[in-house]
């Protein structure tokens, strides 16, 4: 319903569809002095990569994405494309279907649905609205229960942004930077009723990231790191106030292994589809989380 409303608003502004011109799409008289259209990852980049004729199929930089293929109707503003991920990726594809305009000065105004499928065959949808004027961009991702609102600026260093999410019992604020080479950083602050967590994250264009984080609640504290890999595998290690430590690696399907230690007490951890079993040096086996 929300996306339908956005689309109806865009239809009302059809006269601003600058790309209706039949001479092909190119950037002229840029409204932003940063050449963001070569690495923005949005409709503007897709059109340029396709040579400006409204059809494209190309291999983006980095190991994450194997191909982006799609088309744009310069008269109606309708567009669709599918992003195919690398064979090693935990995602298979993301497909967009929507409407909007890409202006020849680099400005952008689009609304679309994005459906993503993972290696298990599960799929989910998010509504996306992106507006860019000059070097300033606002994007809203609409999920079932929450909107993620991103406001940012393109600079010579990259896309510098703030993302906010508000939940019924808390919220999250992310300060981030995406560089033209695909590397990125984030500072994430989350808080809820009686707890808070902060994280410093660094990632690359090939599907790897590391989050160094700390967690505080009224009755406990923890700090550690989580590494995430292209195939969805995650390696997590952290210490809990009082001396206990966890160290485990789990793949995207929820299978893996690790260790738990608390003084002289130790356990070998086994994960099966997310269910954790601890075989400990006291001879007992426990369920763990």
Secondary structure in CASP SS format (residue, H / E / C, confidence):
PFRMAT SS
TARGET T0000
AUTHOR 0000-0000-0000
METHOD secondary structure of the structure
MODEL  1
X C 1.00
X H 1.00
X H 1.00
X H 1.00
X H 1.00
X H 1.00
X H 1.00
X H 1.00
X H 1.00
X H 1.00
X H 1.00
X H 1.00
X C 1.00
X H 1.00
X H 1.00
X H 1.00
X C 1.00
X H 1.00
X H 1.00
X H 1.00
X C 1.00
X C 1.00
X C 1.00
X C 1.00
X C 1.00
X C 1.00
X C 1.00
X C 1.00
X C 1.00
X C 1.00
X C 1.00
X C 1.00
X C 1.00
X C 1.00
X C 1.00
X H 1.00
X H 1.00
X H 1.00
X C 1.00
X C 1.00
X C 1.00
X C 1.00
X H 1.00
X H 1.00
X H 1.00
X H 1.00
X H 1.00
X H 1.00
X H 1.00
X C 1.00
X C 1.00
X C 1.00
X C 1.00
X C 1.00
X E 1.00
X E 1.00
X E 1.00
X E 1.00
X C 1.00
X C 1.00
X C 1.00
X C 1.00
X C 1.00
X C 1.00
X E 1.00
X E 1.00
X E 1.00
X E 1.00
X E 1.00
X E 1.00
X E 1.00
X E 1.00
X C 1.00
X C 1.00
X C 1.00
X C 1.00
X C 1.00
X E 1.00
X E 1.00
X E 1.00
X E 1.00
X E 1.00
X E 1.00
X E 1.00
X E 1.00
X C 1.00
X C 1.00
X C 1.00
X C 1.00
X C 1.00
X E 1.00
X E 1.00
X E 1.00
X E 1.00
X E 1.00
X E 1.00
X E 1.00
X E 1.00
X E 1.00
X E 1.00
X E 1.00
X E 1.00
X C 1.00
X C 1.00
X C 1.00
X C 1.00
X C 1.00
X E 1.00
X E 1.00
X E 1.00
X E 1.00
X E 1.00
X E 1.00
X E 1.00
X E 1.00
X E 1.00
X E 1.00
X E 1.00
X C 1.00
X C 1.00
X C 1.00
X C 1.00
X E 1.00
X E 1.00
X E 1.00
X E 1.00
X E 1.00
X E 1.00
X E 1.00
X E 1.00
X E 1.00
X E 1.00
X E 1.00
X C 1.00
X C 1.00
X E 1.00
X E 1.00
X E 1.00
X E 1.00
X E 1.00
X E 1.00
X E 1.00
X C 1.00
X C 1.00
X C 1.00
X C 1.00
X E 1.00
X E 1.00
X E 1.00
X E 1.00
X E 1.00
X E 1.00
X E 1.00
X E 1.00
X E 1.00
X C 1.00
X C 1.00
X E 1.00
X E 1.00
X E 1.00
X E 1.00
X E 1.00
X E 1.00
X E 1.00
X E 1.00
X E 1.00
X E 1.00
X C 1.00
X C 1.00
X E 1.00
X E 1.00
X E 1.00
X E 1.00
X E 1.00
X E 1.00
X E 1.00
X E 1.00
X E 1.00
X C 1.00
X C 1.00
X C 1.00
X C 1.00
X C 1.00
X E 1.00
X E 1.00
X E 1.00
X E 1.00
X E 1.00
X E 1.00
X E 1.00
X E 1.00
X E 1.00
X C 1.00
X C 1.00
X E 1.00
X E 1.00
X E 1.00
X E 1.00
X E 1.00
X E 1.00
X E 1.00
X E 1.00
X E 1.00
X C 1.00
X C 1.00
X C 1.00
X C 1.00
X C 1.00
X E 1.00
X E 1.00
X E 1.00
X E 1.00
X E 1.00
X E 1.00
X E 1.00
X E 1.00
X E 1.00
X C 1.00
X C 1.00
X C 1.00
X E 1.00
X E 1.00
X E 1.00
X E 1.00
X E 1.00
X E 1.00
X E 1.00
X E 1.00
X C 1.00
X C 1.00
X C 1.00
X C 1.00
X C 1.00
X E 1.00
X E 1.00
X E 1.00
X E 1.00
X E 1.00
X E 1.00
X E 1.00
X C 1.00
X C 1.00
X C 1.00
X C 1.00
X E 1.00
X E 1.00
X E 1.00
X E 1.00
X E 1.00
X E 1.00
X C 1.00
X C 1.00
X C 1.00
X C 1.00
X C 1.00
X E 1.00
X E 1.00
X E 1.00
X E 1.00
X E 1.00
X E 1.00
X E 1.00
X C 1.00
X C 1.00
X E 1.00
X E 1.00
X E 1.00
X E 1.00
X E 1.00
X E 1.00
X E 1.00
X E 1.00
X C 1.00
X C 1.00
X E 1.00
X E 1.00
X E 1.00
X E 1.00
X E 1.00
X E 1.00
X C 1.00
X C 1.00
X C 1.00
X C 1.00
X E 1.00
X E 1.00
X E 1.00
X E 1.00
X C 1.00
END
